[in-house]
């Protein structure tokens, strides 16, 4: 079995149960894996590498933080793992499938069914109210009735402190309110995978805690795999695993307790809030969820 196949969990399944050593907790196999991922930008003398052979595994039910200095490749890795940016080489395994070997139509269906995205750029529909931003995901993606879509949308908006903002359109909301609507839209369909790029950067800490608690709930209670790019060390205690990228390479991976013991953890400080996504992603526009 080749290394990529083994890392991605795409090979033959064992026919007999594995022997578990006493006192060892058996971990579930990865729901999402990246193997030897390389991604570059530019050509010739201007070519630069954002990812340099990154391999990582993520389990259902875990909230994972991806940290590192600005420009270290975090958002690129998020986009590659989530099916939005094709790697130069390497592979991504998702639910036992090689994501980047899928035909484009099948890839779109996979993203619609299993993935939700939270970007700093919000990607909200200007003509829709906050409630309608969530309802359209349920009606279009799941075929929900209007009544069910409204009920589920209002529940999530209430959890995010937006119950009295449901009738407002993006132009009538603050940046923090728009970010919470974008987060609600991502969570309302109960996705298998949630990919979030700096989801709390535009929020004060009170609202930021609400958001990270909702993401944690989706991971642990609903069995989702949540991957969050962040600069904020205050999110570390909420995580199951913390990964650090430096210059396109995975340099640290550990538990929150291990990370919090490091003297340099508080050197991660949020950058200025960006007003749009950093990457030009090959995904049907506008992004629904």
C-alpha positions, -999 to +999 in steps of 0.1 A: +000+000+000+015+034-010+022+060+016-006+084+003-032+056+004-021+046+039-022+082+052-056+089+037-072+057+049-082+046+014-068+011+015-085-022+023-102-023+057-088-048+082-108-080+085-101-085+122-103-061+151-071-045+162-056-056+196-058-027+220-031-024+247-044-020+283-049+016+293-048+029+257-078+047+243-085+036+208-089+066+185-113+067+156-099+067+121-095+101+105-125+117+088-103+141+069-066+137+060-040+156+040-009+138+027+022+154+014+004+186+003+023+210-018+008+243-031+027+271-049+018+304-064+034+323-093+058+310-119+095+311-127+114+336-105+082+348-088+071+313-077+067+308-040+055+278-020+026+282+005+026+245+015+057+224+016+047+187+020+021+191+048+004+160+062-022+160+090-053+140+102-085+152+117-112+132+134-150+136+136-160+152+169-129+173+173-124+211+172-089+218+157-071+251+157-046+259+130-022+286+142+009+303+130+024+337+118+007+356+091+017+343+057+026+308+070+001+290+048-028+285+071-056+298+048-040+279+019-041+247+039-077+253+049-087+259+013-069+227+000-083+205+027-118+219+022-119+212-016-117+249-026-081+251-039-064+223-058-029+213-045+001+210-068+006+175-055-004+154-025-039+142-017-069+149+005-090+120+019-125+128+031-148+102+045-128+075+027-128+092-006-099+109-025-114+144-028-092+158-055-098+127-077-135+134-078-151+148-110-160+185-105-198+178-104-193+152-077-169+175-058-196+202-058-222+178-045-198+166-018-192+201-006-229+209-006-238+178+014-209+177+039-190+210+041-197+245+055-174+275+052-169+306+073-149+333+057-139+368+070-154+382+038-189+370+049-201+362+013-237+371+022-264+378-003-270+416-003-307+413-011-315+387+016-323+392+053-304+374+080-331+348+083-333+343+045-295+338+044-299+307+065-332+295+051-319+294+015-292+269+026-318+246+040-343+249+012-317+246-016-293+222+000-317+199+020-351+205+004-366+217+037-401+231+038-404+268+044-418+261+079-389+238+089-363+262+074-377+291+093-378+272+126-342+260+123-329+294+111-346+312+140-331+288+165-296+293+153-300+331+150-312+330+186-281+311+197-260+338+181-278+367+198-294+378+165-331+370+171-340+407+168-319+411+137-334+384+116-353+409+094-322+430+085-302+428+053-263+429+053-262+466+045-281+473+077-258+452+100-224+458+116-194+438+106-197+416+137-234+410+130-226+400+095-199+376+107-224+359+131-249+355+103-222+339+081-214+316+110-251+307+115-255+300+078-226+275+081-239+257+111-276+256+103-273+226+081-254+204+106-224+198+084-199+170+086-170+194+081-168+231+092-139+252+079-135+286+095-110+313+086-106+337+116-143+334+126-139+355+157-116+382+143-144+407+138-161+400+171-156+412+207-147+385+231-182+381+245-195+373+210-164+354+201-170+330+230-205+324+218-192+315+184-164+292+195-188+275+219-212+268+190-184+254+169-174+232+199-210+220+203-211+211+166-179+191+169-186+173+202-224+169+202-231+165+165-199+147+155-186+173+130-149+179+123-142+216+128-110+232+116-104+269+126-076+292+114-069+317+142-043+340+157-062+342+190-046+322+219-078+326+239-094+299+217-069+273+226-087+259+257-117+252+236-098+229+212-091+192+210-059+197+190-038+226+180-015+226+149+010+252+140+023+261+106+055+280+100+067+289+065+044+263+049+054+234+071+037+218+101+060+225+130+039+218+161+010+196+169-004+190+204-031+192+230-043+226+244-025+218+277+008+213+259+003+244+238-006+266+268+026+256+286+047+272+258+061+306+266+056+319+230+018+311+228+008+347+236+029+360+208+000+351+185-020+382+182-049+389+159-039+408+127-060+438+115-094+426+104-095+420+066-125+430+046-124+401+022-110+366+016-073+363+010-074+336-017-090+335-051-108+302-048-122+280-076-156+275-061-191+283-075-201+318-064-216+330-043-207+305-015-239+292+000-225+277+032 
